[in-house]
Amino acid sequence: MFLTISTTGTPERPATDLGYLLHKHPDRAQTFSTSHGTAHVVYPEASVERCTAALLLEVDPVALVRRGKGKGRGGAPDAALAQYVNDRPYAASSLLAVALSTVFKSALRGVCAALPERAESPLPLRIEVPAVPARGGAELVGKLFGPLGWTSVDAQPVALDEQFPQWGDSRYVQLVLEGELRLADALRQLYVLLPVLDDAKHYWVAPDEVDKLLRAGEGWLAEHPEQKLITSRYLARRWSLTRQAMERLELVRLAEADDIEVEAIDNAVEEIPAESDESPKKEPSLADQRREAILRALRDAGASTVLDLGCGQGQLVQALLKDVRFTHIVGVDVSVRALTIASRRLKLDRMSERQAARVTLTQGALTYTDKRLKGYDAAVLSEVVEHLDLPRLPALEYAVFGTARPRTVIVTTPNVEYNVRWETLPAGHVRHGDHRFEWTREEFRAWAEQVGVRHGYGVAYVPVGPDDPEVGPPTQMAVFTDNTTKEGKTA
């Protein structure tokens, strides 16, 4: 099983920088043990103008059989010979994908301390895989790699036997990819799509494969036209995992589409003008007022540990860190990209050890129960619920109020009645294109009261922003307090 990665360079940016990016020195042949054989990394060529790294994977068929996956997809359990004589040692598959993730682990993450700018920049790449099993043929190869930025996707079918062309083509192709991509992006695509083309995996697909898929598919899978096929095949057609992955990818897509944060829109569209003519002092934006209202409610509740659910780019987490009474803050978001921006905003890499211990950023979907979210004093859902389809709200409700069950839950959402006060907002439009709905005050209270009754929370309502006597405030906030905790203290 064989794969080569080539790039070209100049004296200013030598091609041998590939060695730094892969964390493998061009002057040395290196060997790595895997659970199914041995992986070798060598450089057939390494000059300023051109550099090629080759990954050779020697698969041990006996080791495959011992692990119970040697027969491959569709193999009969009693076909003893087929367990030892098959294409696993020769054709690119999930075996090669696992070797890629093991040998080039740092490169897959886009990490290179020596040349960080090169790791973040596109490179002229040529990737060759001599034998790729493609259930769907060359046409499917084009559909999978074509939308990913490659200038050339060449999948030449391999004949069953060159001496007998009348036998036709095999299910294998010789794959050549050319284009300018970040090395990490190219490796992640291969990690996902090689087993997808093979449509088989050599190991049991556990639930954590969903997380692996989303990490490797970050930045491209959520928008891929063949997303459903990729997800289904990667997860070995396990419907429960496929459905979970598709739902999380949809949330990722919505989050990524929201590049201009709701907060930015609040600052730009919902800014409250100053009244003083002589000294034009800018009033706090609605986003600032909302954050301050949340902080005030958390202080009143006596919260020390806080979950910011749907934390986005970390504005509220940043505000919470400034108050020492909040001893541990956890920011949760479905978008890895948003969490990366939040990490940079908070300067986590430059924080003191004591300060860094107060904050955790973690990826998660709020419509799924998560044991990591249990045991906190308070949770905040700030401008989150309106981004979900209404049928998904019960799942979020159960995950937060039913399972995580913090003592206090704060929910903020736009008041649609106030929209008539925005001169720049066309009639009948919601405040942001990604909002699935916007509630009236009556609708919000009806929802909040039902949640409180179902899960044992009392509810108080707080206006945020100027409270218009006719249409109410621009943002409505509900503060839920766990009645069972109160009753326990009273008893």
RAVEN-V589969 format. One record per residue. RES is the residue in three letters. SS is DSSP state (H for helix, E for strand, - for the rest). OMEGA is omega in radians with two decimals (none if undefined). BURIAL is b if it has 9 or more other C-alpha atoms within 8 Angstrom, else e. Layout:
<<RES & SS & OMEGA & BURIAL> <RES & SS & OMEGA & BURIAL>>
//
This chain:
<<MET & - & -2.87 & b> <PHE & E & 3.10 & b> <LEU & E & 3.07 & b> <THR & E & 3.08 & b> <ILE & E & -3.11 & b> <SER & E & 3.03 & b> <THR & E & 3.09 & b> <THR & E & -3.09 & b> <GLY & - & 3.14 & b> <THR & - & 3.09 & b> <PRO & - & 3.13 & e> <GLU & - & 3.14 & e> <ARG & - & -3.02 & e> <PRO & - & 3.14 & b> <ALA & - & -3.12 & b> <THR & - & 3.00 & b> <ASP & H & 3.08 & e> <LEU & H & 3.11 & b> <GLY & H & 3.09 & b> <TYR & H & -3.07 & b> <LEU & H & 3.11 & b> <LEU & H & -3.10 & b> <HIS & - & 3.12 & b> <LYS & - & -3.03 & b> <HIS & - & -3.13 & e> <PRO & - & -3.09 & b> <ASP & - & -3.07 & e> <ARG & - & 2.94 & e> <ALA & - & -3.07 & b> <GLN & E & -3.09 & e> <THR & E & -3.10 & e> <PHE & E & 3.09 & e> <SER & E & 3.03 & e> <THR & E & -3.09 & e> <SER & - & -3.10 & e> <HIS & - & 3.13 & b> <GLY & E & -3.06 & b> <THR & E & 3.10 & b> <ALA & E & 3.12 & b> <HIS & E & 3.03 & b> <VAL & E & 3.11 & b> <VAL & E & 3.11 & b> <TYR & E & 3.11 & b> <PRO & E & 3.08 & e> <GLU & E & -3.13 & e> <ALA & E & 3.10 & b> <SER & - & 3.12 & b> <VAL & - & -3.05 & b> <GLU & - & -3.06 & b> <ARG & E & 3.14 & b> <CYS & E & 3.13 & b> <THR & E & 3.03 & b> <ALA & E & -3.13 & b> <ALA & E & 3.04 & b> <LEU & E & 3.12 & b> <LEU & E & -3.12 & b> <LEU & E & 3.05 & b> <GLU & E & -3.09 & b> <VAL & E & 3.10 & b> <ASP & - & -3.11 & b> <PRO & H & 3.14 & b> <VAL & H & 3.11 & e> <ALA & H & 3.10 & b> <LEU & H & -3.12 & b> <VAL & H & -3.13 & b> <ARG & H & 3.12 & e> <ARG & - & 3.01 & e> <GLY & - & -3.10 & e> <LYS & - & -3.06 & b> <GLY & - & -3.02 & b> <LYS & - & 3.10 & b> <GLY & - & -3.08 & b> <ARG & - & 3.05 & e> <GLY & - & -3.12 & e> <GLY & - & 3.13 & e> <ALA & - & -3.09 & e> <PRO & - & -3.08 & e> <ASP & - & 3.12 & e> <ALA & - & -3.01 & e> <ALA & H & -3.10 & e> <LEU & H & -3.12 & e> <ALA & H & 3.11 & b> <GLN & H & -3.10 & b> <TYR & H & -3.13 & b> <VAL & - & -3.12 & e> <ASN & - & -3.05 & e> <ASP & - & -3.04 & e> <ARG & - & -3.12 & b> <PRO & - & -2.94 & b> <TYR & - & -3.04 & e> <ALA & - & -3.11 & b> <ALA & E & -3.08 & b> <SER & - & 3.09 & b> <SER & H & 3.07 & b> <LEU & H & 3.12 & b> <LEU & H & 3.11 & b> <ALA & H & 3.11 & b> <VAL & H & 3.09 & b> <ALA & H & 3.09 & b> <LEU & H & -3.09 & b> <SER & H & 3.13 & b> <THR & H & -3.04 & e> <VAL & H & -3.07 & e> <PHE & - & -3.05 & b> <LYS & H & -3.12 & b> <SER & H & 3.12 & b> <ALA & H & 3.09 & b> <LEU & H & 3.13 & b> <ARG & H & -3.12 & e> <GLY & - & -3.08 & b> <VAL & - & 3.04 & b> <CYS & - & -3.11 & b> <ALA & - & -3.09 & e> <ALA & - & -3.10 & e> <LEU & - & -3.07 & b> <PRO & H & -3.13 & b> <GLU & H & 3.11 & e> <ARG & H & 3.13 & e> <ALA & H & -3.12 & b> <GLU & H & -3.04 & e> <SER & - & 3.05 & e> <PRO & - & 3.09 & b> <LEU & E & 2.97 & b> <PRO & E & -3.02 & b> <LEU & E & 2.96 & b> <ARG & E & -3.12 & b> <ILE & E & -3.13 & b> <GLU & E & 3.03 & b> <VAL & E & -3.00 & b> <PRO & E & -3.08 & b> <ALA & E & 3.12 & b> <VAL & E & 3.03 & b> <PRO & E & -3.06 & b> <ALA & - & 3.07 & b> <ARG & - & -3.00 & b> <GLY & - & 3.03 & e> <GLY & H & -3.09 & b> <ALA & H & -3.14 & b> <GLU & H & 3.13 & e> <LEU & H & 3.09 & b> <VAL & H & 3.12 & b> <GLY & H & 3.14 & b> <LYS & H & -3.11 & b> <LEU & H & -3.07 & b> <PHE & H & -3.08 & b> <GLY & H & -3.10 & b> <PRO & - & -2.96 & b> <LEU & - & 3.03 & e> <GLY & - & 3.10 & b> <TRP & - & 3.11 & b> <THR & - & 3.13 & e> <SER & E & 3.04 & b> <VAL & E & -3.07 & b> <ASP & E & 3.13 & b> <ALA & E & -3.12 & b> <GLN & E & 3.12 & e> <PRO & E & 3.10 & b> <VAL & E & -3.12 & b> <ALA & E & 3.06 & b> <LEU & - & 3.11 & b> <ASP & - & -3.09 & e> <GLU & - & 3.12 & e> <GLN & - & -3.14 & e> <PHE & - & -3.09 & e> <PRO & H & -3.13 & b> <GLN & H & 3.10 & e> <TRP & H & 3.10 & e> <GLY & - & -3.06 & e> <ASP & E & 3.03 & b> <SER & E & 3.08 & b> <ARG & E & -3.11 & b> <TYR & E & 3.05 & b> <VAL & E & 2.98 & b> <GLN & E & -2.98 & b> <LEU & E & 3.03 & b> <VAL & E & 3.11 & b> <LEU & E & 3.10 & b> <GLU & E & 3.10 & b> <GLY & E & 3.11 & b> <GLU & E & 3.14 & b> <LEU & E & 2.94 & b> <ARG & - & -3.13 & b> <LEU & H & -3.13 & b> <ALA & H & 3.14 & b> <ASP & H & 3.14 & b> <ALA & H & -3.12 & b> <LEU & H & 3.11 & b> <ARG & H & 3.11 & b> <GLN & H & 3.11 & b> <LEU & H & -3.13 & b> <TYR & H & -3.13 & b> <VAL & H & -2.91 & b> <LEU & H & 3.09 & b> <LEU & H & 3.06 & b> <PRO & H & 3.09 & b> <VAL & H & 3.11 & b> <LEU & H & 3.14 & b> <ASP & H & -3.12 & b> <ASP & - & 3.08 & b> <ALA & - & 3.05 & b> <LYS & - & -3.07 & b> <HIS & - & -3.12 & b> <TYR & - & 3.13 & e> <TRP & - & -3.11 & e> <VAL & - & -3.13 & e> <ALA & - & -3.13 & e> <PRO & - & -3.13 & e> <ASP & - & 3.07 & e> <GLU & H & 3.09 & b> <VAL & H & 3.11 & b> <ASP & H & 3.12 & e> <LYS & H & 3.14 & e> <LEU & H & -3.11 & b> <LEU & H & 3.11 & b> <ARG & H & -3.12 & e> <ALA & H & -3.12 & b> <GLY & - & -3.11 & b> <GLU & - & 3.07 & b> <GLY & - & -3.13 & e> <TRP & - & -3.02 & e> <LEU & - & -3.08 & b> <ALA & - & -3.11 & b> <GLU & - & -3.06 & e> <HIS & - & -3.12 & e> <PRO & - & 3.12 & e> <GLU & - & -3.08 & e> <GLN & H & -3.08 & b> <LYS & H & 3.13 & e> <LEU & H & -3.14 & e> <ILE & H & -3.10 & b> <THR & H & -3.11 & b> <SER & H & -3.11 & b> <ARG & H & -3.12 & b> <TYR & H & -3.11 & b> <LEU & - & 3.04 & b> <ALA & - & 3.08 & b> <ARG & - & 3.03 & e> <ARG & - & -2.94 & e> <TRP & H & -3.10 & e> <SER & H & 3.13 & e> <LEU & H & 3.13 & b> <THR & H & 3.13 & b> <ARG & H & 3.12 & e> <GLN & H & -3.14 & b> <ALA & H & -3.12 & b> <MET & H & 3.12 & b> <GLU & H & 3.13 & e> <ARG & H & 3.08 & b> <LEU & H & 3.10 & b> <GLU & H & 3.08 & b> <LEU & H & 3.07 & b> <VAL & H & -3.13 & b> <ARG & H & 3.14 & b> <LEU & H & 3.13 & b> <ALA & H & -3.13 & b> <GLU & H & 3.11 & b> <ALA & H & -3.10 & e> <ASP & - & -3.08 & b> <ASP & - & 3.04 & e> <ILE & - & -3.03 & e> <GLU & - & 3.06 & e> <VAL & H & 3.13 & b> <GLU & H & 3.13 & e> <ALA & H & 3.11 & e> <ILE & H & 3.08 & b> <ASP & H & -3.11 & b> <ASN & H & -3.06 & b> <ALA & H & -3.00 & e> <VAL & H & -2.97 & e> <GLU & - & -3.09 & b> <GLU & - & -3.11 & b> <ILE & - & -3.07 & b> <PRO & - & 3.08 & e> <ALA & - & -3.10 & e> <GLU & - & -3.09 & e> <SER & - & 3.12 & e> <ASP & - & -3.06 & e> <GLU & - & -3.08 & e> <SER & - & -3.06 & e> <PRO & - & 3.13 & e> <LYS & - & -3.07 & e> <LYS & - & 3.05 & e> <GLU & - & 3.09 & e> <PRO & - & 3.09 & b> <SER & - & 3.09 & b> <LEU & H & 3.11 & b> <ALA & H & 3.11 & b> <ASP & H & 3.14 & e> <GLN & H & 3.14 & b> <ARG & H & 3.13 & b> <ARG & H & -3.12 & b> <GLU & H & 3.10 & e> <ALA & H & 3.11 & b> <ILE & H & 3.13 & b> <LEU & H & -3.14 & b> <ARG & H & -3.14 & e> <ALA & H & 3.12 & b> <LEU & H & 3.11 & b> <ARG & H & 3.14 & e> <ASP & H & -3.14 & e> <ALA & - & -3.12 & e> <GLY & - & -3.09 & e> <ALA & - & 3.04 & b> <SER & - & 3.14 & b> <THR & E & -2.95 & b> <VAL & E & 2.98 & b> <LEU & E & 2.99 & b> <ASP & E & -3.03 & b> <LEU & E & -2.98 & b> <GLY & - & -2.97 & b> <CYS & - & 3.13 & b> <GLY & - & -3.06 & b> <GLN & - & 2.90 & b> <GLY & - & -3.12 & b> <GLN & H & -3.14 & b> <LEU & H & 3.09 & b> <VAL & H & 3.13 & b> <GLN & H & 3.13 & b> <ALA & H & 3.14 & b> <LEU & H & -3.12 & b> <LEU & H & -3.12 & b> <LYS & - & -3.13 & e> <ASP & - & -3.02 & e> <VAL & - & 3.14 & e> <ARG & - & 3.07 & e> <PHE & - & -2.97 & b> <THR & - & 3.11 & e> <HIS & E & -3.12 & b> <ILE & E & 3.11 & b> <VAL & E & 3.06 & b> <GLY & E & -3.11 & b> <VAL & E & 3.07 & b> <ASP & E & 3.13 & b> <VAL & - & -3.07 & b> <SER & - & 3.07 & b> <VAL & H & 3.13 & b> <ARG & H & 3.11 & e> <ALA & H & 3.13 & b> <LEU & H & 3.09 & b> <THR & H & 3.11 & b> <ILE & H & 3.12 & b> <ALA & H & 3.13 & b> <SER & H & 3.12 & b> <ARG & H & 3.12 & e> <ARG & H & -3.10 & e> <LEU & H & -3.09 & e> <LYS & - & -3.10 & e> <LEU & H & -3.10 & e> <ASP & H & -3.13 & e> <ARG & H & -3.14 & e> <MET & - & 2.99 & b> <SER & - & -3.12 & e> <GLU & H & -3.12 & e> <ARG & H & -3.14 & e> <GLN & H & -3.12 & e> <ALA & H & 3.14 & b> <ALA & - & -3.12 & e> <ARG & - & -3.02 & b> <VAL & E & 3.06 & b> <THR & E & 3.03 & b> <LEU & E & -3.08 & b> <THR & E & 3.14 & b> <GLN & E & 3.12 & b> <GLY & - & 3.09 & e> <ALA & - & -3.01 & b> <LEU & - & 3.13 & b> <THR & - & 3.10 & b> <TYR & - & 3.09 & e> <THR & - & -3.06 & b> <ASP & - & -3.08 & b> <LYS & H & 3.12 & e> <ARG & H & -3.05 & e> <LEU & H & 3.14 & e> <LYS & - & 2.98 & b> <GLY & - & -3.13 & e> <TYR & - & -3.13 & b> <ASP & - & -3.02 & b> <ALA & E & 3.04 & b> <ALA & E & 3.14 & b> <VAL & E & 2.99 & b> <LEU & E & -3.06 & b> <SER & E & 3.14 & b> <GLU & - & -3.09 & b> <VAL & - & -2.96 & b> <VAL & H & -3.08 & e> <GLU & H & 3.10 & b> <HIS & H & 3.14 & b> <LEU & - & 2.97 & b> <ASP & - & -3.08 & b> <LEU & H & 3.11 & e> <PRO & H & -3.13 & e> <ARG & H & -3.10 & b> <LEU & H & 3.11 & b> <PRO & H & 3.11 & e> <ALA & H & 3.09 & b> <LEU & H & -3.14 & b> <GLU & H & -3.12 & b> <TYR & H & -3.11 & b> <ALA & H & -3.06 & b> <VAL & H & -3.04 & b> <PHE & H & -3.06 & b> <GLY & H & -3.03 & b> <THR & H & 3.14 & b> <ALA & H & 3.02 & b> <ARG & - & 3.00 & b> <PRO & - & 3.14 & b> <ARG & - & -3.11 & b> <THR & E & 3.03 & b> <VAL & E & 3.13 & b> <ILE & E & -3.14 & b> <VAL & E & 3.00 & b> <THR & E & -3.14 & b> <THR & E & 3.14 & b> <PRO & E & 2.98 & b> <ASN & E & -3.03 & b> <VAL & H & 3.14 & b> <GLU & H & -3.08 & b> <TYR & H & -3.05 & b> <ASN & H & -3.14 & b> <VAL & H & -3.14 & e> <ARG & H & 3.12 & e> <TRP & - & -3.12 & b> <GLU & - & -3.09 & e> <THR & - & -3.12 & e> <LEU & - & -3.12 & b> <PRO & - & -3.14 & e> <ALA & - & 3.11 & e> <GLY & - & -3.13 & e> <HIS & - & 3.01 & e> <VAL & - & -3.02 & b> <ARG & - & 3.13 & e> <HIS & - & -3.07 & e> <GLY & - & -3.12 & e> <ASP & - & 3.12 & e> <HIS & - & 3.12 & b> <ARG & - & 3.12 & b> <PHE & - & 2.94 & b> <GLU & - & -3.00 & b> <TRP & E & 2.86 & b> <THR & - & 3.11 & b> <ARG & H & 3.14 & b> <GLU & H & -3.14 & e> <GLU & H & -3.14 & e> <PHE & H & -3.12 & b> <ARG & H & 3.12 & e> <ALA & H & 3.10 & e> <TRP & H & -3.08 & e> <ALA & H & 3.14 & b> <GLU & H & 3.13 & b> <GLN & H & 3.10 & e> <VAL & H & -3.14 & b> <GLY & H & -3.14 & b> <VAL & H & -3.09 & b> <ARG & H & -2.99 & e> <HIS & H & 3.05 & e> <GLY & - & 3.10 & b> <TYR & E & 2.92 & b> <GLY & E & -3.06 & b> <VAL & E & 2.99 & b> <ALA & E & -3.05 & e> <TYR & E & -3.08 & e> <VAL & E & 3.06 & e> <PRO & E & 3.10 & b> <VAL & E & -3.06 & b> <GLY & - & -3.12 & b> <PRO & - & -3.08 & e> <ASP & - & -3.10 & b> <ASP & E & -3.10 & e> <PRO & - & -3.12 & e> <GLU & - & -3.01 & e> <VAL & - & 3.10 & e> <GLY & E & -3.10 & b> <PRO & - & 3.10 & b> <PRO & - & 3.10 & b> <THR & E & 3.07 & b> <GLN & E & -3.08 & b> <MET & E & 3.05 & b> <ALA & E & 3.09 & b> <VAL & E & -3.13 & b> <PHE & E & 3.10 & b> <THR & E & -3.08 & b> <ASP & E & -3.14 & b> <ASN & H & -3.11 & b> <THR & H & 3.10 & e> <THR & H & 3.12 & e> <LYS & H & -3.11 & e> <GLU & H & 3.13 & e> <GLY & H & -3.13 & e> <LYS & H & -3.13 & e> <THR & H & 3.12 & e> <ALA & - & none & e>>
//
